[in-house]
């Protein structure tokens, strides 16, 4: 189709490219907005941090400082729920402690039941357990559909444990969502994954950490003790 001003494309490759460009612009706008929220609430920290994964980084996103505000938690939960699979989801599951608030808000937005996993403090022979488990009377029914929600994904270790626990119980995991993806999109959990903001944040092993080599003290701001 043409007009006096030249051709107007109504379909085809160019139309798809324009649509994708609009999507990218929207995603970048959402990502910038989320990160700005972290900055405004003092949740985007700079320094020398030891992450839950054990890696070290010069950046830390303390999502609890954002999610302490109910109106922000509700807004982020709704946004994250919009990106989740549209199949019927019966349960939303989050690893404690960081995923609790955002997972509950996503479950509320999706009209689903909310469960959380935690690490057994006793474990075998009272030595503690490195694996996530369901406690407090929570139960799973084979054939249920679930999504897993985290606050921040770095290596995806805790999220992967939750996925494996659910799949072992016969639950179908349809997707994973997080407020922040620190991996730059590189973490592969074997299911579709979405994040409201993606960072390509640098992290090092303790042996490779340049901040350690400078003798700078390390902070451990997360919710789980790491060795």
Secondary structure, 3 states (H helix, E strand, C coil): CEECCEECCCCHHHHHHHHHHHHHHHHHHHHHHHHHHHHHCCCEEEEEEECCCCCEEEEEECCHHHHCCHHHHHHHHHHHHHCCCCCCCCEEEEECCCCHHHHHHHHHHHCCEEEEEEECCCCHHHCCCCCEEECCCCCCCCCCEEEEEEEEECCCHHHHHHHHHHHHCCCEEEEEEEEEECECCCCCCCCCEEEEEECECCEECCCCCHHHHCCCCCECCCCCCCC
